[in-house]
Amino acid sequence: VIIFVVLLLVFARQLLLWLSAKTNGISVSLIKIIRIKFSSVSTDDLIRGLILCKKANINLTLDELYNAAIAGANIQNIVLGMVAADQAGMHIQLNKAIELDKRDINIFQYVKSGGKS
């Protein structure tokens, strides 16, 4: 019982993120979220990004965002920028967003300026 309580406390945040993803219609495994916890990538940023994308009808997967984060991309910049672009009718693809992010371009501001960096 003590081991169960300790494990629950250690992984409570990942459990809450998993529940948040599930309640927002995102199919992701708890095991995958726990595995990501042990990497240098923020599970919070990934799940929040997926939820925001889902609400904006942008189809990205956890693996796509995770791979972008592993490559050094700023997930918040990418997601907020893609959502802003979609709302502005620009529809930036993930690869383009990663490219802009790697050039230290604030994608939201890029979209706001009409795509001029």
Backbone as a ProteinNet text record, in pm:
[ID]
protein_1_A
[PRIMARY]
VIIFVVLLLVFARQLLLWLSAKTNGISVSLIKIIRIKFSSVSTDDLIRGLILCKKANINLTLDELYNAAIAGANIQNIVLGMVAADQAGMHIQLNKAIELDKRDINIFQYVKSGGKS
[TERTIARY]
82.9	0	87.6	194.3	283.4	349	390.3	453	353.2	229.2	126.2	107	101.2	83	202.5	322.4	442.1	439.8	408.8	400.8	293.3	182.2	73.7	118.5	188.4	237.3	342	429.5	535.4	477.8	376.5	322.1	186.4	149.9	19.2	4	108.5	100.7	75.6	144.8	126	-14.9	-66.2	-202.1	-303.2	-282.6	-371.9	-362.3	-241.5	-225.1	-295.1	-281.4	-346.4	-498.5	-552.5	-697.1	-742.6	-663.9	-694.8	-697.3	-599.6	-595.8	-718.9	-749.5	-864.6	-995.3	-1013.7	-1139.2	-1150.3	-1038.1	-1040.2	-1035.3	-1055.5	-1065.3	-933.6	-826.4	-695.2	-657.5	-624.9	-588	-436.9	-399.9	-259.4	-248.4	-141.9	-129	-58.7	-101.3	-40.4	105.7	134.4	272.1	362.1	313	392.2	419.8	320.7	339	442.5	436.9	533.4	673.9	686.3	818.2	876	789.9	835	880.8	817.6	854.9	1003.7	1059.6	1199.4	1295.6	1243	1329.5	1337.7	1402.6	1418.7	1302.3	1198	1084.5	972.3	910.2	800.3	671.6	623.4	497	381.9	391.6	288.3	275.8	390.4	387.9	330	368	320	169.2	119.4	-24	-106.4	-63	-136	-135.7	-22.9	-14.1	-109.1	-115.6	-208	-353.2	-386.8	-523.9	-558	-467.9	-490.9	-507	-422.1	-432.9	-565.4	-604.4	-730.9	-847.4	-848.8	-956.5	-957.5	-840.3	-829.2	-839.3	-868.3	-878.1	-748	-636	-505.2	-462.5	-441.3	-412.1	-262.9	-221	-84.3	-90.9	14.9	21.1	123.2	114.5	211.1	351.1	365.6	497	554.8	471.3	519.1	568.8	491.3	533.6	655.4	658.9	772.4	900.5	892.3	1009.3	1055.8	961.7	996.7	1069.1	1018.9	1080.3	1219.8	1235.7	1366.6	1466.4	1417	1502.1	1532.7	1477.6	1507.8	1404.1	1291.5	1187.3	1113.5	1065.6	984.8	839.1	785.2	651	545.4	556.7	458.3	459.9	577	589.3	526.7	555.4	503.9	352	299	154.5	77.5	117.4	47.1	57	172.1	190.4	105	98.6	16.7	-131.5	-175	-315.3	-345.1	-256.3	-275.2	-276.1	-186.2	-179.4	-307.8	-355.9	-479.1	-596.1	-604.3	-712.5	-701.3	-578.2	-556.4	-564.5	-588.6	-599.4	-466	-357.9	-224.1	-187.9	-238.8	-218.6	-71.9	7.1	148.3	158.7	234.9	259	363.3	366.6	457.2	602.4	644.1	783.7	821.2	732.2	755.8	763.9	674.7	675.7	806.4	853.9	981.6	1095.6	1093.1	1196.5	1198	1081.1	1071.6	1121.6	1082.9	1124.3	1275.8	1336.3	1481.6	1554.8	1489.2	1546.6	1511.9	1459.7	1421.7	1317.5	1225.6	1116.5	994.7	936	810.3	702.7	650.3	559.4	429.5	382.5	261.4	282.9	397.3	428	449.6	508.8	529.5	394.8	299.7	165.2	99.2	112.4	51.5	104.6	232.1	292.9	263.2	182.4	147.6	249.8	334.9	434.2	566	590.3	716.8	803.4	925.2	1012.5	1115.3
-119.1	0	125.9	123.4	239.2	265	159.1	174.8	237.2	193.6	249.1	398.9	438.9	579.5	662.5	610.5	681.8	698.1	591.8	599.6	698	696.9	789.3	934	960.4	1095.6	1138.2	1046.1	1076.9	1106.2	1032.1	1044.1	1114.3	1183.9	1251	1352.2	1429.4	1531.7	1467.1	1356.6	1289.1	1229.5	1180.3	1127	1238.3	1354.2	1467.5	1514.3	1516.5	1553.8	1454	1325.4	1220.8	1236.8	1261.8	1282.5	1406.4	1510.9	1633.2	1605.8	1531	1495.2	1412.4	1313.4	1226	1304.3	1394.5	1470.8	1570.1	1600	1688.4	1611.7	1480.4	1398.6	1362	1366.8	1333.1	1193.2	1109	971.8	964	943.8	933.6	838.5	760.6	663.8	726.2	685.1	730.5	688.1	569.4	518.2	610.3	657.3	746.4	878.6	930.3	1055.2	1035.7	923.3	894.8	880.2	814.4	800.8	936.3	1025.1	1158.6	1236.8	1211.4	1279.1	1261.4	1148.3	1119.1	1175	1241.4	1309.8	1456.6	1534.2	1676.5	1761	1696.8	1766.6	1782.8	1899.6	1927.2	1859.1	1765.8	1700.1	1800.7	1898.4	2002.5	2075.9	2120.9	2192.8	2107.5	1981.4	1892.9	1871.8	1836.9	1808	1935.1	2044.8	2171.3	2211.5	2190.7	2220.5	2135.1	2006.4	1916.8	1958.5	1996.9	2038.5	2165	2259.4	2383	2354.7	2268.2	2230.2	2160.2	2072.1	1998.7	2097.4	2194.1	2292.4	2380.8	2399.4	2482.1	2398.5	2269.5	2177	2166.1	2170.5	2147.7	2007.8	1922.8	1782.7	1758.4	1756.1	1720.2	1604.9	1526.5	1415.3	1445	1369.4	1381.2	1353.6	1254	1220.8	1335.9	1403	1516	1628.9	1662.8	1769.4	1728	1603.6	1553.2	1559.9	1515.3	1518.8	1662.1	1753.4	1894.5	1945.3	1907.4	1951.3	1891.7	1765.8	1700.5	1771.3	1820.3	1892.1	2034.6	2073.6	2204.4	2311.3	2273.5	2372.3	2414.4	2537.9	2592.2	2556.3	2460.1	2408.3	2517.1	2601.1	2707.5	2803.2	2841.6	2928.5	2863.4	2736.3	2664.6	2652.6	2608.2	2586	2717.7	2817.2	2945.6	3008.1	2993.8	3045.9	2974.2	2842.2	2765.2	2797.2	2813.4	2848.2	2986.9	3082.4	3218.6	3218.3	3142.4	3133.7	3074.6	2969.2	2905.7	3002.6	3077.7	3174.8	3289.1	3319.1	3425.7	3373.8	3244.2	3185.4	3154.3	3152.4	3126	2977.5	2902.1	2756.7	2715.3	2752.3	2713	2565.9	2489.2	2348.6	2338.4	2224.7	2204.1	2226.1	2172.7	2188.3	2335.1	2414.2	2557.9	2626.2	2588.4	2646.9	2613.8	2491.8	2452.7	2533.4	2549.4	2627.8	2772.5	2832.8	2969.9	2977.4	2880	2877.4	2864.4	2781.2	2763.3	2891.2	2978.7	3108.9	3214.9	3169.5	3257.1	3361.2	3319.3	3407.2	3376.1	3479.4	3463.9	3442.8	3322.9	3286.6	3366	3391.6	3472.7	3610.9	3672.5	3804.9	3795.7	3687.1	3662.3	3662.2	3591.6	3584	3720.6	3789	3920.3	4021	4003.7	4093.4	4050.1	3947.1	3900.4	3808.2	3749.5	3654.2	3717.7	3835.7	3905.1	3895.3	3842.9	3829.5	3939.7
0	0	0	79.2	87.1	-48.8	-115.5	-248.2	-344.9	-341	-428.8	-403.5	-278.4	-242.4	-290.1	-270.8	-315.4	-467.6	-539.5	-686.1	-730.4	-662.1	-695.8	-676.1	-569.1	-543.4	-646.1	-681.9	-778.1	-917.5	-955.7	-1090.5	-1094.9	-989.9	-984.6	-1097.6	-1124.5	-1230.2	-1365.7	-1393.9	-1521.8	-1532.4	-1420.9	-1419.2	-1449.9	-1389	-1415.5	-1560.9	-1616.1	-1757.1	-1848.3	-1815.6	-1893.9	-1889.4	-1769.3	-1756	-1832.8	-1827.7	-1901.4	-2051.3	-2099	-2241.7	-2279.2	-2200.1	-2228.2	-2229.4	-2134	-2127.7	-2243.4	-2308	-2424.3	-2555.8	-2548.8	-2669.3	-2733.9	-2657	-2710.8	-2665.1	-2760.2	-2730.3	-2707.3	-2582.8	-2546.5	-2427.7	-2425.6	-2316.6	-2195.8	-2080.2	-1955.8	-1950.4	-1999.8	-1999.8	-2082.6	-2197.8	-2282.8	-2210.6	-2141.7	-2066.9	-1956.3	-1889	-1782.2	-1839.9	-1956	-2020.2	-2056.9	-2109.1	-2147.7	-2024.8	-1910.4	-1786.3	-1756.8	-1794	-1764.9	-1868.8	-1971.2	-2067.7	-2027.1	-2107.3	-2073.8	-2123.8	-2173.1	-2232.8	-2129.5	-2129.7	-2037.2	-2084.1	-2002.8	-2037.1	-2032.4	-1943.2	-1935.4	-2069.1	-2123.3	-2251	-2362.7	-2365.9	-2472.8	-2465.2	-2348.2	-2334.5	-2352.3	-2292.2	-2311.4	-2458.5	-2524.9	-2668.1	-2750.1	-2717.6	-2788.4	-2767.1	-2644.7	-2614.5	-2692.9	-2695	-2770.1	-2919.2	-2971.5	-3113.3	-3142.2	-3055	-3072.8	-3076.9	-2986.2	-2982	-3106.4	-3167.6	-3288	-3415.4	-3400.9	-3515.2	-3593.2	-3522.4	-3582.8	-3541.5	-3638.5	-3610.6	-3592	-3467.8	-3432.2	-3333.2	-3330.9	-3237.1	-3127.3	-3020.6	-2911.8	-2964.6	-3049.7	-3104.6	-3186.1	-3265.1	-3345.4	-3255.8	-3153.8	-3062.9	-2981.3	-2939.2	-2863	-2946.7	-3071.2	-3158.8	-3184.2	-3197.3	-3214.8	-3089.8	-2973	-2846.9	-2831.1	-2865.7	-2858	-2949.6	-3063.1	-3158.6	-3110.7	-2997.4	-2939.7	-2965.6	-3022.6	-3052.6	-2926.1	-2928	-2819.7	-2850.9	-2779.6	-2807.4	-2795.8	-2695.8	-2678.3	-2797.6	-2845.6	-2961.5	-3085.1	-3103.3	-3220.1	-3215.8	-3103.9	-3093.4	-3103.5	-3024.6	-3029.9	-3168.8	-3231.3	-3366.2	-3469.2	-3459.5	-3554.4	-3536.7	-3413.8	-3388.5	-3443.8	-3417.8	-3469.9	-3622.2	-3681	-3827.5	-3883.6	-3820.1	-3866.4	-3858.6	-3749.6	-3733.5	-3833.6	-3876.3	-3974.4	-4117.8	-4132.8	-4266	-4331.1	-4252.3	-4308.3	-4308.3	-4214.9	-4205.9	-4216.8	-4118.9	-4115.2	-4074.3	-4149.4	-4117.4	-4006	-3939	-3826.5	-3867.2	-3980.5	-4023.5	-4040.8	-4097.2	-4114.9	-3978	-3886.4	-3751.9	-3680.2	-3694.3	-3632.4	-3693.4	-3823.6	-3892.5	-3841.2	-3830.3	-3778.6	-3634.9	-3554	-3414.4	-3401.5	-3484.4	-3479.4	-3517.8	-3592.5	-3628.6	-3523.4	-3410	-3298	-3337.2	-3421.5	-3463	-3377.4	-3318.7	-3246.4	-3352.7	-3361.2	-3470	-3461.3	-3341.2	-3324.9	-3386.7	-3357.1	-3413.9	-3564.8	-3609.8	-3753	-3825.7	-3767.1	-3826.1	-3822.5	-3709.2	-3691.9	-3795.3	-3833.4	-3932	-4075.1	-4091.4	-4225.2	-4287	-4205.2	-4255.6	-4292.6	-4242.1	-4268.1	-4143.4	-4160.1	-4043	-4033.5
[MASK]
+++++++++++++++++++++++++++++++++++++++++++++++++++++++++++++++++++++++++++++++++++++++++++++++++++++++++++++++++++++

